[in-house]
Amino acid sequence: MDLPQANLDPEFRITRTSHVVLTVKDLAASRDFYTEVIGLVLTAEEGDALYFRGVEEACHHSLVLRKGSEPSCARIGMRIFTERDLDKAKAVFDAKGCPTAWVKIPHQGRTLHVTDPVGTPLEFCASMPVMPRMITSFRQHKGGSALRLDHYQILTPEVRKACEFYMSLGFMLTEYIAPSGGNDLRGVFLQRKGNPHDIVFFNGIGPRLHHFAFLAPEVHHLLHACDVAGQMGLGSRVDRGPGRHGPGHAMFVYFRDPDGHRCELFNTHYQVIDVESEPAAWDPADPNVSFPWGPPARRSWFEEATLFKDTPVRDPAIKPNPMTLEKYLSIEKA
């Protein structure tokens, strides 16, 4: 496999996944879901916007919900180390032909909007107001006790192009999915903060936001979140799992919020900091990629995702053909 090479000395420093901005139709229903099921802390409620953070997060928000007529994702956010890095970032993106604009965003320092080469709308900032960490306020922990925003997964018909772009910015490739004997990348896991991923790209109709993921403290928090969802009459919003991933090896459960946005709770990570670490390769024909044990996900898990606002989507050259629960059951029945 001919893999892109990481830029070990990037012109500016992206540090981590930071925040995601979603449009929802019912703020009250979304507030209950994210506080009671996922376990986020409501930082602020201002007009038609809600700001949330995880229980160990010190920055003002990692999830922003804005009221709108149709569900969508406005932007996915990443942090840049310093204001000086932010200025360097704009110059680099401009040189790469990526559309950029300075914008004013509540509760963030100077913010840069960028569209990456595969159409993903991004938002970069170097600072936010600092809030109290709630990590030791145990009586206020609810649902899945979500600790912090960890990563995004994006569907795109241009996985290799996305991989090359982000690796040119200093992202490291930790794992990838590709058929043996070729250069067809079907999925890539890219990181900046030293664990398996900050952003993941999978082959599919896109660009679309497949999910965003919060780290949970223990496996029992995943189960507790499911129990709370069931008690609230939201049991059908458990989208997949609990289960274990192949790539990344984490235990997980996925939920669909009241507007259909997909949110993952997961635990466990491994460390990826040393530059000599080789990315792990997975063959999409290997069932351990998507379901090392238990049945595979429903077809909707592979095909449904959140549209980015005002962003056209394109079909991939090679249409995904994963093992779905529907196929699995038909084979078992036969």
N, C-alpha and C positions, 0 to 999 in steps of 0.2 A: 504494500500500500504506500503510495506516494503522499505523505502527509505534509500539510503546510508547516513551516518552521516558525516558532515563536520569536518575537522580538524581545530579547532580554534586556534591552536598554531603551524603552519607549520614551518618546518626547515628553509625555506627561503621565501622571500616576492616577489611574482609576483604582479605587480601593475595594469597592464592594457593591453588591446589590443594595439599593437604598429604599425605594418606595414605588408604589404602583398607584395610578390614578384611574378610577373606574367611574362610569356613569351608571346610576341605578334609578329605577322608577319609584321605589318606595323606601325612603330613608329610614322610617321607623322599623320596618321589617328587616332591613339590612343591619341596622344598629343592633337589634336583638340577636340576629344570627352571629354577627362577628364578636359580640361581647359574650354571649351565653354559650355558644357552641365552640367557636374557635378560641375564645378566651382572650381576646385583645382588650387593651385599655383604651377607653374613649378619652382622648386628650382634649378635644374641643368640638363643639357643635356651633357652627356659625352660618346662619341663614340656610342656604341649600347645600351645605357641605359638612361632612363629618370627617374628623381626623383621628386615626387610631395608631397605637404603637404596641409592640410586644412587651411582655412584663419585664424583660431585661433591657429593653431599649431605652437609651437616654435621650435620643433625638426626638423632636416633636411628633413626627409621624413616619410610618412606613406604609400605611394604606390611607388613601383619600377617596371618599365617596362623594360624588356630586349628583344632585338630582337632575334627571333628564327624561326625555320622552322614550328613548330607546337605549337598552344596555349596550355599552361599548367600553373599550379601554382607550383613554386619551393618550397616556404615555406610560412607559416604564422608566424608572429613575435609577441612576447610579451616582455614587459619591466620587468626587475627585478630591485629592488630598489637600490642596491649598488653592487659594485664589489665583496664585501665579500659574499653577497647573491648569486652571480653568481657562486663562487667556491663551496658554499654549495649545490647549485642546481645540479651541476655535480655529486657530491657525492651521492645525493639522487636518481637521475636518474640512475646512475650506479647500485646502490643497488636494484632498482626496475627492472633491466634488460633491460632498455631502451638504445638503441644505442646512443652514444654521440660522439661529436668531436669538438675541438676548431678550429675555422676558422677565417680568416681575411676577413672582408667585408668593402668595401668603405663607408665612412661617418658613421661608427658605431664604438663604443668601442669594446673591446674584446667580441667575439660573440660565443655562444654555439649552435651547432646544436644537435637536439634531435628528435627521432621518438617515438611518444607515443604508448601505447599498442594496439591501434586500427589502427596504421599505418599512422597517421597524421604527416607530416614533420613540425617540429617547429624550430623557431630561437629565441634565447633569447639574449638580450644585456642589459647593465645597463646605457649606455650613447650614445648620438649623439651630433654632433655640433649643436649649438643653432643659429636659424635664426630669423629675425624680424617677429613678429606676424603681420598679415595683417588685423586683425579684424576691425580696424578703418580706413583702406585705402579703403573707400567705392567705390571710382571710379574704383577700380581694381576688385571688386567683379563681378563674371559672373555666368550665368546659375543658378544652384541650390545653389550657395554660400556655398558649403560644408565646415562645420566647423572643424570636426575632425573625424578620424576613430573611430568607436564605437565597432563593433563586427563582428564575422564571424559565418556562419552556415555551418556545416559539415554534409554530409550524411555518415552514417556508418551502417553496419549490427549489430554492437555491442554497442547499446546506453547505456545499463546499465554498461558495462565495462568501457566505456568512462566516464560516470558519476562518478563511484567509483574512478577512477584514479584522475580526476580533483578535486574532493572534498577532496581527501587525500592531495592535494597540497594547500588546503586552500580556494578553490572556494566554494561559497555559491549557493545552488539551490534555484532559485526564483520562477520558474514555471515549470510544467511538464505536459506531455500529456500521458495518459494511460487509457486503457479500465477499467471501474469500476469492482471491484471484483477480481483483480489479481495483479501480479507484473511485467507485461509486459510494460516496459517503451518504448514509441514510440518517445518521444521528451523531451529534457531537456534543460533548460536555466540556465547558470552558470555565475557567476559574481565575479570580484575582486575589481572593482572600485566604487561600491556602487549604481549602477543602475541595471536594470533587467538582463543585459547580457554582457559578453565579448566573450563568445563562446557558441554556440548552437549546439546540436547534434540531428539529426533526423534519423529515420529508413529509410534505402535505400541502394542501391548499392554503395559501397564505400570501402575505404574513398575517397570522392570527395568534392571539395569546391563548395557548392551551391551558396553562395554569400558572399560578404563583404559589410559593411554598413557604410555610413557617415551620421553624424547628420547634418541637415539643420536648419537654424534659425526659419523659419515660414512656414506655410502651403503654402503660395503663392510662396515660392521658389521652392516647388515641382512642382507646375503648370508652373512656369516660365521655369524650366528645360525642361519640356515637350514641351513647345512652342518653345524653342531654338532648341531642337532636331528636331521638325517638320520643322522649317525654314531651317535647315541644310540638310534636306532630310533624316533624321534619325528617322522619326516618327515611323517606324516599329520596332525600337530598344526599344521602350517602351514596356516592357515585361509584366508588371502587374500593375494595379492601374491607377490613385491614388485610395487609399482605406484606410481602417482602420484594423489593426490587432486585433485579440482577445487577445492572450497572448502578454503582453507588452503594448497594447492599443494605439500604435503609429499610426499616419497617415503616409502613405508610398507611394513610387512609385519605381518600379524596372526597370532597363535598362539592355540591353545586349550591351556590347561594340563592336567595330568592329570585334573582334575575338570571341565573344560569351561569354566572362566572364560576370557574372551577378553582377551588382553593385546596391545597394539600397541607396536611399535618404529617410530619415525619420525625423520626429520631435517628440518632447515630450518624456518624461521619468518620471518614478516615482523613489523615493529613496528607496534603500534597504541596510541599514547599520546595523540596530539593530539585534542582534543574535536571539531574540525571534520571529522574523518575520517568519511565516509559509509559505512554498511555495504554490503557487496557483495551484490547480489541474484542468485539463481539460480533458474531455472525447472526444476521436477522433470522436465519433458519433455526437457530438454537432456541428451544422453548425457554431456557433459563434466562433469556434476555427480558421477557415480559412477565413470565410467571414461573419462577423456580419451584413453587409448589402451589397447589390449588388451581382453580380454573382461570382462564384468561379474562380480560376485561370485555365488557360489552362493546359492540361496534360503535356506539355513540361516544365512548371514551376516546376512541381513535379519531373520529371524524368531526365531532362538535367542538367548537372553540369560540372565544370572544373576538369579535371584529375590532380592529383598531379604527378609531373614528376617522372618517374621510380618507380611508386608505383602501385602494383597490386591491383585490386578491387575484392570484394567478394559480393555475393548475400546475402540478409537477409533471415533468416529462415521464417519470415512472410512477404510476399510481400505487400508493401503499396497498399491500394485500396481507395484513397481519392475521394471525390466528385470533379470532374473536370468540366470545362466549357462544354466540349463535352457531358459528362453524363447529366449535368444539362439541356442543351438545348434539348437533346433527351427526357428527362422526360417531359419538358415543352411542347414539340411538341406532345407527346403522350397524 
